[in-house]
């Protein structure tokens, strides 16, 4: 009876799905490189010591991971600092500790530590979701490891940290925060493809035009107050943009004269000032229209800014927020260009392959993608058969056992096998989301959502990367890509969540 009770809460479905994915992953690694396949099998065997260790320490206290999450987070931050000093540089990123038999990436511990500490913070009884304090602390917890990883630089790991925003949304954060990483990614890609000052001018100009249309077609006074605040912030934004262009014109220019996006400094300055002035005039006209003709009888009007109601004036509060947001956008755009120029040449090319195609870079960074597509396409519907891949045998695809492992699946198992894998992997991630949603504890639920979304981002980005739908950023496919530290990191994430799920179910008995 006691034994039966102790087994309740163990989620055998997730465990079996994990084992099936790991087994299929090892099979494909073995097909690419038998030596690495055997090593991956050894790494998997050693992971049982890790699993038993996690189960043992979790039995010390019922909330072990919650209590010790700050220490794990601080340890992860220290390791991220240490790798910048003592780490080994691989593929242009100083992101690894090399211990000979196995290399270790502190960013993996960073994901775990950040997820646990955020879960600890969000589950606090006194927490007020969407309060300014909560938002600042939550994004601060995420921001510290992200900033350190950017210094390596490892853009792939930075992308995965956006998983925590999905978990925060589930716990009550505004859905707008989900757009933060999306907007950041679009802004980064735009700012390295076009002169950043063009990007910033376009953002301001389009915002001014949209606001003008809103004013013309709405009678909602609350919305008009918000729009006036946006225009006030936009006026300050354009003024600062003009100052930057006048004193620091080279910051927003593309220096490579062979680039399609290259423009001379004189033309760049003229275009920015011309369209920027139009945007500035539209913003000023919008403010005047709302303030003096629509809200003239209201304390929200701009010329009553010194009135007693100023402290609660919605327009000015919105204006301050808008100005801060636009300044952040300006910083991201300008520093994106700087970060891009600091990246090694092969990493720059990996990003540009997405826009200009792999054929242009077929002898450099487009080589992997070109032969990856060739391998996947040659598999046809049923594939060539296990260990029968000709592209794989010719070793045309570098890193085929790690980041590009999915092209082996496509070549040897074909469209049918690849589709089954994609569907099965998707069901595995959905299973984690379902378990997370059913947790009674906020701590367990938040961590479960974090784990599921980390797997989802790795799964989506890696497969999209191998198929040429996303830049090559060095993100492994969990349980499939070769590497002991990567395998252990993902096993740790899923093991801790299953332990939390087990304790949650045991508390119901």
N, C-alpha and C positions, 0 to 999 in steps of 0.2 A: 504493500500500500504506500509506504513512504517512498519507495523507489519510483513507483508510478507517479506520485505527486512531484517528485524532484525532476522528472523528465518533462512534465507539463511546462509549456512556455518555450521549449526549444523549437525553433522554427526550422523544421527539417526540409521544407520546400526550398527555402532560400539557401540552405547549406548544400542541398543536392544540386541546385542550379549553379552555385559557385564552383562546386567540384567538376561539373560538366564543362563549364567554361574554361577552367584551369587545365583540365585534361586535354581539351581540344586545342588550347593555346600551346601546350607543350608539344603536342603532335605536329603542329605547323612549324614551330621553332626547330624541331628535330628534322623536319623535311628540308628546311633551309640549310641547317648546319647541325649534324648529329651531335657534335661535341657540345654545342650550346644547348641543345635539347636535353642532353644528359645532365648538364650543369643546372638547367632550370628545374629538372626533376629533383635534383639534390636540394636546391633552394626551397622547393615546395616541401620536401621532407623536413628540412630544418624549421620551416614555418610552424610546425606543430609544437615545437618548444616555445615559440613566440605565443601561440594561442594558449597553451597551458599556463604560461607565465601571466598573460592578461587575465585569465580566469582566476588564477591564484590570488593576484593582487586585488582583484575586484571583490574578493570574499573578505578582505580585511575589514571593510566597512560597506554598508549598503549603498553609500553615495561616494565611493572612492574617486571616480573620474570627475565628479563635480567638485569635490574638495581639493583635489590636486591639479585641477585644470590651470590655475594661475602659474604654478611651478613649471608645468609642461610648456606653457606659452612662453614664459621667460627663457626657458632652456632653448626653445626653438629660435627665439630672437637672437640669443647669444651665438647660436650655431650659424645663423644667417650672417651675423657680423664676422664671425670667425672664418667663414668660407671666403669672404672677400680678401682676407689677409693670408690664410694658409691653404686655400682651396686650389684645386687643379683646374686649369682651363681646358675645356673640351668644346670643340665646335664654336669657338669664339666667346663662350660664356664661362666665367669663373664661378661655377655653381656646384662643384663636386669636391667631396673629400675622398681621396684615393687611399684605400687600405690594402692594396695589392690584390687580394682575392676578390674583393667586391668594392665597387665605388658607391658612395652614399651621397644623396642629394638632400640637404637640409630643408629645402622647400617642401618636401613631403611631410616632414615633421611640422613645418609651419602650417600646413593645411589642417593637420590633426589638432595642434595646439590652439589655433584660431577658432576652429569649430567648437572645441570644448569650452574655451573661455567665453565665447559669445553665448553659447547655450547656458552657461553659468550666469552670465550677466542678465540675459533676457528672462531667465526663469526666476529672478529675484522677486519676492512678493511685493516689494515697494516700487517696482518698475512701472513707469507710465509710458506706454508705447506712443511714438510720434511726438513726445516732448523734445524740446531742443537738446536737453541734456542727454537723453537716451540716444538720439540720433548722432550727436557729436562723439559720444563714447563708443558707440557701436562701430561707426566708420573709422574711429581712431584705432580700435583693436584690429580692424582689417588693414588700415593704411600703413601701420608700422612695418609688418612683414612685406607688404607689397612694395613699399619704397626701397627696402633692402634688396628685394629680388630684382627690381628695376636696375639697381646698380651693378648687377652681375654681368650683362643683362640677360634675363630669361623671360621673354614676353609670353611664352606659352604658359608658364606657371602663374603669371600675373592674371591671365585670362580666367584661369580656373578659380581664382579667389572670388570672382563674381558670383560663384555658387552661393555664397553666404547671403547675398542680397535676396535671392529667391526664398531662402529660409526666413529671413527677416520679414519679407512680404507676407509669408504664411502666418507669422505671429502678429501682424497688424500694421507693419510699415506701409506707407503709401505706395501704390503701384507705380508711381512716377519714378521711384528709386530704381526700379528694374531697368528703366531706360538709361540710367547713368553709365553702365559699362557699354551699352549699345551706342550711345551718343559718343562716348569716349573713343570707342573703336572706329566709328565712322569719321570722327574728327581727326584721329591719328592718321588714318589712311588718306583722307582728303588733304591733310597738311603736308604729306610727303609726296603727293601726286601733283599738287598745284602750289603756287606760292602762298604761304600761310596768310599773308596780308590780303590776298584775293579771297581766301576762305572766310576770314573774319569780316571783310567788307560785305560779302554776300550774305552772311548770317545777319548782320545788322540791317542791311537793306531789305531783306525779305521779311524780317520781323516788323520793320516800320510799315511796309506795304500791307501785311496781314492785319496789323493793328488798325490801319486806316479803313480797311474794309469792314472790320468789326464795328467801328464807330458808325459807319454809314448804314449798317443794317441791323442795329440793335437799339432797344430802348431800355434795356436792363441797367439801372443806375449802378448796381453793385459791380456788374461786369465793366461798366465804363470807368468806374473808380480804379479798378485793377488795371485796365488798359492804360489809363493816364499814368499810373505808377510805372508800368513797363516803359512808357515813352520817356519818363523822367530818367530812368536808369539808362535808357538807350542814348539819350543826349550826352550823358557823362561818358558812356562807352565810346561814342564817336569822337569826342574831344580827346580822350586818352589815345585812341587809335591814331588820330592825326599827329599827336605828339610823338608817338612811337615811330611812325613812318618818317617823320621829319628828322628826328635825331638818330634813329637806328634803322635805316632803310635795308641794310644787309641782313637783318634778322629774319625778315619775311620774304627773302628771295631764294630762288633755286640757283645754286652756283654752277651746276654742271651745264655748260653751253651746248652739249650734245643732246640734252634731254628735250623731249617734246614740249615739256611744260616751261622751258626757260623763256624769260622775258628780260629785256634790258631794264636797268634801274629807273631810267627816265619814264618809260612806258608804265612800269609798275606804279610809280608814285602818282602819275597823272590819273590812271584808272581808279586808284584808291581814293584820291582826293575828289575826283569828279562824282563817282557813285556814292562815296561817303557823305559828301555835302548834300546830295539829293536826299539820302536817308536821314541826315540830320535835320533838314528843312521839313521833311514829312513828320518827324517826331515832334518838332517844335509846333508845327501847325496842328497836329493832333492834340497836344497838350492845351494849346490855346482854345481849340474848339470845345474840348470837354470842360475845361475850367471856367471859361468866360461865357459860354453860351448854354451849356447843358447843366452844369453844377454851380451856376453863379449864386444861387440862393442857398447853397449848402456849405457847411464848414469844410468839406473835402476840397473845395476849390483852391487852386494853387496860390492865388493872391492872399488867401487867409492863412498862410502857413504859420504866422506868428500868433494865431488865435489860441485860446485855451484848449481847443480840441485837437491841437496839432499832435500831441503825444499819442492819440488814438487814431490818427488819420490813416486810413487804409491805403491811400494812394502813395503816401510817402514811405510807409512800411514796405509796400510792394516795390517802390522805386529803389530802396536800399537793397532789397533781396535781388532784384534784377541786375543792379550794378555789380553786386558781388558775383553773381552767376556769370555775367559776361566777362568779368575779370578772370574768373577761373577758366572760361573757354579760351580767352586770349592766351593765358599761360600754357594751357594744354596744347594749343595749336602751335605756338612758337617753340615750345620745348619738344614737341613731337618731331619737328624738323631737326632740332639739335640732336635729339636722341638717335634719330635715324642716321644722321651723318657720322655718329660715333660707333654705330654698329659695324661689325666686320663686313667686308664687301659681299661675301656669300650670303649673309643674312639680309642685306639690302636687296640682293637679287631675288631671294626667296619671296620677298614681299611683292616685288615688281612683276614676278612671274604671273601672279594672279591677274594683273592688268594687261600685260603685254604678251602673255602666252609663253609656254615652255620652250617652243622652238627657237625663239630668239636667244635663249640661254641654254641651249641643248648641250653645250660643251662645259657648262659650269653648273649653276644651281637648278637649271631646268632639266638636267639629265635624269635625276631620280624620278621626277614626275612623269617625264616622257616614257620611260620604260615601265613605270608603275602602271600607267594607263594601258600600255602595250600588253603587260602581263594579265591585267584584269580582262581586257577585251579578248585576249586569245583563249580564255577559258570557255567562251561560248555559254551554252545553257547548262550543260552537265559537267563541264570541267574536263581536264586532261587526266585526272586520277591522282590519288595520293602519291607524292614523291615523283610525279611524272612531269612536273612543270619545266618546260624547256627554257623559258626566260629565267626562271630561278636557277636552273642548272648552269646557265651561262654566267651567273652572278652579275647580271647587268644592273641590278638595283642595289646600290649601297644601302646599308642600314635595313636590309630586308627582314632581318630577324627582330628588329626593334620597332622603330616608328612606322616602317612600311610593311609590317607583317600582313596587313589585310590584303595586299596585292597577291600574296601567296594563296590566300583563301580563294580569291577571285580566279586565279589561274588553275588551281588544282581541283576546286570544288564547283567552279562555274557560277552562273547566275543563280541557279537553284540553291546551291550550298551557301552562297553569300547572303541570299535573301533569308534563308532559314536562320543563319547566324544573327543577322540584323534584327529580325523579329524576336528571336529568343533573348537576345541581349536587351532589347526594349522591354520585354516582359519581366526580365530580371530587375531592371531599374524601376518599373512600375510596382513590382512586388515590394521593394524597399520603401517607395513612397506610401504604399498602402499600410505597411507596418508602422511607418512613422506617424501617419494620420491617426492610427488607432492607439497611440500612446497616451496614457493619462498624464504623465509628467511632461511639463513644458520643456524641461532639459532634454529628455529623451526624444521628444518630437522634433525639437529644433535640430538636434544633432543628426537625427535620421534624415530630415530634409536636406541637411548639408551634405551628408554622405551620398544620398541619391543624386543630388545635383552635381556633385563632383564627378561621379561616374558618368552622368549624362553628358557633361561638357567634354570629358575625355573621349567618350564614345563618339559623340557627334563631330568634334573637331578633328579627331584622328582620321575617321573614315572620309570626311569631307576633304581633308588635306591630301590623302592618298589619291582621291579622285579629281583633284585640281579645283575644288570648289572653295578652298580656304588656303591661305598661305602656309607654307611649311614652317611650323613653329616648334617642332620637337616635343610633341605631346604623345606619350605612349598610349596604347590601347590596353586598358586594365585587364590583367590575367592572360594577355596574349603576347605583348611585347616582351622580349628577352630582358632580364635584369633582376637580380636578387633583391636589391633595395626597393625597386618599383613594386615587385610582387609582394614583398613583406609590408610595404606601406598600404597597399589596397586591402590586403588581408587584415591588417590592424584596424583599418577603418570599419570594415564590415564586421569584424569580431567584436569590437567595442559596442557597436550598435546592437548586435544580436545579444550581447550580455545585458545591455540596458533593456532590451525588449523582453528577455527572459525574466529579469527582476520585476518588470512591470506586470507581466502575466502572473508571476508567483504571488504578487501582492493581492491579486484578486481571489486567490484560493483560500 
